[in-house]
Amino acid sequence: MALLHFTKHPAGFLLLATPETTKFIQTRIKAGDIVTSEFKRVRNPAFHRRFFALLNLGFDYWEPTGGAISSAERTIVANYSRWLAAHGADAAVMTETAETYLNQLAERRAGAISVCKSFDAFRAWTTTEAGFYDVIALTDGSCRHVPRSISFARMDDTEFHEFYRAAFDVLWRWILSRTFGTREDAENAAGQLMTFAG
C-alpha cells in the first residue's frame, strides 16, 4: 500500500502533492478505477513543499558524471599502490600505474553503462548522506545503508529542522556551492521554487 500525499485546492478538490504520489497515480491507477483511502491531515504540509523544493533545486543543478569506478574500488587500488610503495616500489610509478589502470577499467565499463538521472535515487542518496539511514546486514556479510522513510506526519518541527539542515548541507557541499555564491542564495532559490510549486 502506497502512502500518497494530496493538498486541497481552494475550489475543493485534491491535488497531487509529491512526485511519488504523481508517479503512483499515473502508473498504478487506471482511468475508471475506484480507489479507497483513509485520510489523515499531515502536521505541516509546508515541510513537504520546503524539502521537495530543496531536492528539486539540487536535482536540477546536478549533472551525473563518472560512475564506472566506485569510490571503494578507487580506495582499494590507491591503498594497494601505497602499500607497494612502502615496500620498495617507486611511489610515483605506483600512483601513475594505479591511475592508468583505473582509467582503462572505467573506459571498458563505460561502454556498457548509460548514465541517467533518477529523482528517487537522488532523494535516497541525499537522505543517506544527511545521516538519516539504517544499516542493514546482508547475507554475504556486507552492510548496506538504506535511507529512512521520512514521515512528515510524525516529524515535529525540531526533527524536520534537523533533517532539512543536514540535507541542505549535503546538497550545498556536493552541488549547490558550485552554482550559488552563498548558502542564502541557494535557500532563496529553493524558496522561489516552493512559491512557484505552491
C-alpha positions in Angstrom: 0.0 0.0 0.0 1.5 3.3 -1.1 1.4 6.4 1.2 0.1 9.2 -1.0 0.0 12.9 -0.3 -2.5 15.4 -1.6 -3.2 19.1 -1.0 -6.7 20.7 -1.0 -7.3 23.2 -3.7 -9.4 26.3 -2.7 -12.0 25.1 -5.1 -12.4 21.9 -3.0 -10.7 19.2 -5.0 -7.5 17.4 -4.2 -4.2 18.0 -6.0 -1.2 15.6 -6.1 1.4 16.9 -3.6 4.5 14.9 -4.2 6.4 13.3 -7.2 5.8 9.8 -5.6 2.0 10.4 -5.5 2.0 11.6 -9.1 4.0 8.6 -10.2 1.8 6.2 -8.3 -1.4 7.7 -9.7 -0.1 7.8 -13.3 1.3 4.3 -13.3 -0.8 2.2 -10.9 -4.3 3.7 -11.2 -6.2 3.3 -14.5 -8.9 5.7 -15.7 -12.2 4.5 -14.2 -10.6 2.6 -11.3 -12.2 3.1 -7.9 -9.8 3.5 -5.0 -10.5 3.9 -1.3 -8.3 5.6 1.2 -8.1 6.6 4.8 -7.1 10.3 5.0 -5.0 11.9 7.8 -4.0 15.5 7.9 -0.3 15.9 7.8 1.1 18.1 10.6 2.6 20.7 8.4 2.4 20.5 4.6 4.9 23.3 4.3 7.6 20.8 5.4 6.9 18.7 2.3 7.0 21.6 0.0 10.2 23.1 1.5 12.0 19.8 1.4 11.0 18.9 -2.1 11.8 22.4 -3.3 15.3 21.9 -2.0 15.6 18.4 -3.5 14.3 19.7 -6.9 16.8 22.6 -6.8 19.7 20.2 -6.1 18.4 17.7 -8.7 18.1 20.4 -11.4 21.7 21.6 -10.9 23.2 18.1 -10.6 24.9 16.6 -13.6 25.9 13.0 -13.3 29.5 12.2 -14.2 31.7 9.2 -13.9 30.2 6.2 -12.1 32.2 3.5 -13.8 34.6 3.1 -10.9 33.2 3.1 -7.3 34.9 5.0 -4.6 35.5 1.7 -2.8 37.4 0.3 -5.8 39.4 3.5 -6.2 40.3 3.3 -2.4 41.4 -0.3 -2.7 43.7 0.4 -5.7 45.1 3.5 -4.1 45.8 1.7 -0.8 47.5 -1.2 -2.6 49.6 1.3 -4.6 50.7 3.0 -1.4 51.4 -0.4 0.2 53.7 -1.4 -2.7 55.5 2.0 -2.5 56.0 1.4 1.3 57.7 -1.9 0.4 60.2 -0.5 -2.0 58.3 0.3 -5.2 58.7 3.7 -6.7 55.7 5.8 -5.3 55.4 8.0 -8.5 55.3 4.9 -10.7 52.8 3.2 -8.5 50.5 6.2 -8.5 50.7 6.6 -12.2 50.2 2.9 -12.8 47.2 2.8 -10.5 45.6 5.8 -12.2 46.2 4.3 -15.7 44.6 1.0 -14.6 41.5 2.8 -13.2 41.1 4.9 -16.3 41.3 1.8 -18.6 38.9 0.0 -16.4 36.5 2.9 -16.5 36.7 3.2 -20.3 35.9 -0.6 -20.6 33.0 -0.3 -18.3 31.6 2.9 -19.7 30.7 1.2 -23.0 28.0 -0.8 -21.1 26.9 2.0 -18.8 24.3 4.6 -19.6 24.3 7.4 -17.1 20.9 8.8 -16.3 19.3 11.0 -13.6 16.9 9.4 -11.2 15.0 11.6 -8.8 14.2 8.6 -6.5 17.9 7.6 -6.4 18.9 11.3 -5.8 16.5 11.6 -2.9 17.7 8.3 -1.4 21.3 9.5 -1.8 20.6 12.9 -0.2 18.8 11.3 2.8 21.6 8.8 3.3 24.3 11.4 3.1 22.4 13.5 5.5 22.7 10.7 8.1 19.1 9.5 8.0 19.6 5.9 7.2 19.5 2.4 8.8 22.4 -0.1 8.4 21.1 -3.4 7.1 23.3 -6.6 7.3 23.2 -8.7 4.1 23.7 -12.4 3.8 27.2 -12.0 2.3 28.4 -10.3 5.4 28.4 -6.8 3.9 26.2 -3.9 5.1 24.0 -1.5 3.1 22.8 1.9 4.1 19.1 2.2 3.5 17.6 5.6 3.6 14.9 6.1 6.3 11.4 6.8 5.2 10.9 10.4 6.2 7.4 10.5 7.5 6.4 14.2 7.8 3.2 13.2 9.5 5.3 12.0 12.5 8.1 14.5 12.3 7.9 17.5 14.7 9.3 20.9 13.9 12.6 20.2 15.6 13.2 16.8 13.8 12.3 18.4 10.5 14.7 21.3 11.0 17.5 18.9 11.9 16.8 16.7 8.8 16.4 19.7 6.5 19.6 21.3 7.7 21.5 18.1 7.2 20.0 17.6 3.7 20.8 21.2 2.8 24.4 20.8 4.0 24.8 17.7 1.7 23.4 19.5 -1.3 25.4 22.6 -0.6 28.7 20.7 -0.3 28.2 18.5 -3.4 26.1 20.6 -5.8 24.7 24.0 -4.9 28.0 25.6 -3.8 29.2 25.3 -7.5 26.3 27.5 -8.7 25.3 29.8 -5.9 27.6 32.4 -4.2 26.2 31.9 -0.7 24.0 29.5 1.2 21.4 32.2 1.4 21.3 32.5 -2.4 20.6 28.8 -2.6 17.9 29.0 0.2 16.2 31.8 -1.7 16.3 29.8 -5.0 14.7 26.8 -3.2 12.1 29.2 -1.7 11.2 30.6 -5.1 10.7 27.0 -6.4 8.4 26.4 -3.4 6.5 29.5 -4.3 6.1 28.5 -7.9 5.0 25.0 -7.0 2.5 26.1 -4.4 
